[in-house]
Amino acid sequence: MPSPMAHISYIPSPPLNSYIDDLYYIDGPAPYSRLKVLPMPSLHLMVNFGSDFQVHQADQATPVATCSEGWVVGLWNSYQVVDWQANVRFFGVHFKPDGAYPFLQLPLSELHNQVVSLEALWNHLAAELRQRLYDAPTVRAGFAVLERLLLARLCVESNELSVVHYAVNEIMQNHGLVSIRELSKRIGISQNHLCTQFKRI
């Protein structure tokens, strides 16, 4: 019998762990040829070394994206269907709900319901990252490559980002049972201003 698909997870060191849930590596035969992916409250960055993936919107036969070398998956409000190839191999970054902005440095609303190539966001850096990961002798060495590059990309946290970071933490700690009005009072800004900061970041 073929070996099962390997999934290795690694929690990065501070300060990256404030923005990232984990770095991960997946390798081996795909358990399914097609996978239904439910909406998740986080963004993912992936660097691929296997065959291309095709992503379909719910109930759509034509793929909305073909993922080859590297890509970023934004927040979706419906499920996606992913066509897996026979063998899968890629590194990934699982951002916290408010964690991707300091690295991508664009409003995350622009990635809503989108799968975007990493090259479109990082230009030549995307190819450099992929080559360094390919050259890494072990999975752990690959995680170290990812950590170094993400640290280099980490922008200084602005006051606006701090506001969103605080608000997201409050929402998570209260399991979503906190109103925008209450959050605005705790932070000391208007509801409109808080909503604007979420849209900007």
C-alpha positions as CSV (number, residue, x, y, z in Angstrom):
1,M,0.0,0.0,0.0
2,P,1.3,3.5,-0.7
3,S,2.4,5.6,2.2
4,P,-0.2,8.1,3.6
5,M,0.0,11.8,2.9
6,A,2.3,13.4,5.4
7,H,1.3,16.6,7.2
8,I,3.9,18.4,9.3
9,S,3.1,21.5,11.3
10,Y,5.4,24.0,12.9
11,I,4.6,27.0,15.1
12,P,7.0,29.9,14.3
13,S,8.9,31.8,16.9
14,P,8.0,35.3,18.1
15,P,7.1,37.7,16.8
16,L,5.8,35.7,13.9
17,N,3.5,33.6,16.1
18,S,1.4,36.7,16.8
19,Y,0.4,36.7,13.1
20,I,0.7,33.1,12.0
21,D,-1.0,30.0,13.5
22,D,1.4,27.6,11.9
23,L,3.7,26.8,8.9
24,Y,3.0,23.4,7.4
25,Y,4.3,20.9,4.8
26,I,2.2,18.4,3.0
27,D,3.7,15.6,0.9
28,G,2.4,12.3,-0.5
29,P,-0.5,10.7,-2.4
30,A,-3.7,12.7,-2.3
31,P,-6.5,10.9,-0.4
32,Y,-9.1,12.3,-2.7
33,S,-9.1,13.5,-6.3
34,R,-11.5,16.3,-5.3
35,L,-11.9,18.1,-2.0
36,K,-14.6,20.4,-0.8
37,V,-13.1,23.2,1.3
38,L,-15.4,25.1,3.7
39,P,-14.9,28.8,4.4
40,M,-12.3,29.5,7.0
41,P,-11.6,32.7,9.0
42,S,-8.0,32.9,7.8
43,L,-5.8,33.3,4.8
44,H,-3.3,30.8,3.5
45,L,-0.1,31.2,1.5
46,M,1.1,28.1,-0.4
47,V,4.3,27.3,-2.4
48,N,3.8,24.2,-4.6
49,F,6.3,21.6,-5.8
50,G,3.8,19.2,-7.3
51,S,1.3,19.3,-10.1
52,D,-1.1,22.2,-10.6
53,F,-4.3,22.6,-8.5
54,Q,-7.6,23.7,-9.9
55,V,-10.0,25.7,-7.8
56,H,-13.7,25.9,-8.5
57,Q,-16.4,28.1,-7.0
58,A,-19.4,26.3,-5.5
59,D,-21.4,24.5,-8.2
60,Q,-19.2,25.8,-11.0
61,A,-17.7,23.5,-13.5
62,T,-15.1,25.9,-14.9
63,P,-12.2,26.6,-12.6
64,V,-11.7,30.1,-11.2
65,A,-8.0,29.5,-10.7
66,T,-5.2,27.2,-11.6
67,C,-2.6,27.2,-8.9
68,S,0.9,26.2,-10.1
69,E,4.0,27.6,-8.3
70,G,2.7,29.8,-5.4
71,W,-0.5,31.5,-4.4
72,V,-2.5,33.2,-1.7
73,V,-6.1,32.1,-0.8
74,G,-8.2,34.9,0.6
75,L,-11.3,34.7,2.8
76,W,-14.3,33.0,1.0
77,N,-18.0,33.3,1.9
78,S,-18.8,30.0,0.2
79,Y,-17.1,26.7,-0.1
80,Q,-14.5,25.9,-2.8
81,V,-13.9,22.7,-4.7
82,V,-10.2,21.8,-5.2
83,D,-9.0,19.2,-7.8
84,W,-6.1,17.4,-6.2
85,Q,-3.5,15.6,-8.3
86,A,-2.2,12.1,-7.6
87,N,0.8,13.4,-5.6
88,V,0.9,16.5,-3.5
89,R,3.9,18.4,-2.2
90,F,3.8,22.0,-0.9
91,F,4.7,24.3,2.0
92,G,2.0,26.6,3.5
93,V,1.5,29.5,5.8
94,H,-1.7,29.6,7.9
95,F,-2.3,33.2,9.0
96,K,-4.3,34.2,12.0
97,P,-7.6,36.0,11.0
98,D,-5.9,39.4,11.2
99,G,-2.3,38.2,10.5
100,A,-1.7,38.4,6.8
101,Y,-1.8,42.2,6.2
102,P,1.7,42.9,7.6
103,F,3.2,40.5,5.1
104,L,1.1,41.1,2.0
105,Q,0.7,44.9,2.7
106,L,-2.6,45.3,0.8
107,P,-6.2,45.5,2.0
108,L,-7.3,41.9,2.5
109,S,-10.7,42.8,1.1
110,E,-9.0,42.8,-2.3
111,L,-8.5,39.0,-1.8
112,H,-12.1,38.3,-0.8
113,N,-13.2,35.2,-2.7
114,Q,-9.9,35.2,-4.6
115,V,-7.0,32.9,-5.3
116,V,-4.1,35.1,-6.3
117,S,-0.7,34.0,-7.6
118,L,2.1,34.8,-5.2
119,E,4.1,36.4,-8.0
120,A,1.4,39.0,-8.5
121,L,1.8,40.0,-4.9
122,W,5.6,39.6,-4.3
123,N,7.0,39.8,-7.8
124,H,10.5,38.2,-8.0
125,L,10.5,37.4,-4.3
126,A,8.0,34.6,-5.0
127,A,10.4,32.8,-7.3
128,E,13.2,33.3,-4.9
129,L,11.2,31.8,-2.0
130,R,10.3,28.8,-4.1
131,Q,13.9,28.2,-5.1
132,R,15.1,28.5,-1.5
133,L,12.4,26.1,-0.3
134,Y,13.3,23.6,-3.1
135,D,17.0,23.7,-2.1
136,A,16.2,23.2,1.6
137,P,17.6,19.8,2.6
138,T,14.9,19.0,5.1
139,V,11.4,20.1,6.0
140,R,12.7,21.8,9.1
141,A,15.2,23.7,7.0
142,G,12.3,24.8,4.8
143,F,10.4,26.1,7.8
144,A,13.5,28.1,8.7
145,V,13.6,29.6,5.2
146,L,10.0,30.6,5.5
147,E,10.6,32.2,8.9
148,R,13.5,34.3,7.7
149,L,11.6,35.6,4.6
150,L,8.4,36.3,6.6
151,L,10.5,38.2,9.2
152,A,12.0,40.3,6.4
153,R,8.5,41.0,5.0
154,L,7.0,41.9,8.4
155,C,6.1,45.6,8.3
156,V,6.0,47.8,11.4
157,E,2.6,47.5,13.2
158,S,0.7,50.7,12.7
159,N,-1.9,52.1,15.1
160,E,-4.7,51.0,12.7
161,L,-3.4,47.5,12.6
162,S,-3.2,47.5,16.5
163,V,-6.8,48.5,16.6
164,V,-7.9,45.6,14.3
165,H,-5.6,43.2,16.1
166,Y,-7.2,44.1,19.5
167,A,-10.8,43.9,18.0
168,V,-10.1,40.4,16.4
169,N,-8.7,39.1,19.7
170,E,-11.8,40.4,21.6
171,I,-14.1,38.7,19.0
172,M,-12.2,35.4,19.3
173,Q,-12.1,35.4,23.1
174,N,-15.9,36.1,23.2
175,H,-16.6,33.4,20.5
176,G,-18.1,36.1,18.3
177,L,-20.6,37.1,20.9
178,V,-19.6,40.8,21.1
179,S,-21.2,43.6,19.1
180,I,-19.5,46.2,17.0
181,R,-21.0,48.9,19.2
182,E,-19.4,47.3,22.3
183,L,-16.0,46.8,20.6
184,S,-16.1,50.5,19.5
185,K,-16.7,51.6,23.1
186,R,-13.9,49.5,24.5
187,I,-11.5,50.9,21.9
188,G,-12.7,54.4,22.1
189,I,-13.6,55.0,18.4
190,S,-16.8,55.2,16.4
191,Q,-18.4,52.1,14.8
192,N,-17.8,53.7,11.4
193,H,-14.1,54.2,12.1
194,L,-13.7,50.7,13.3
195,C,-15.4,49.3,10.2
196,T,-13.2,51.4,8.0
197,Q,-10.1,50.0,9.7
198,F,-11.2,46.5,9.1
199,K,-11.8,47.3,5.4
200,R,-8.4,48.9,5.0
201,I,-6.6,46.0,6.6
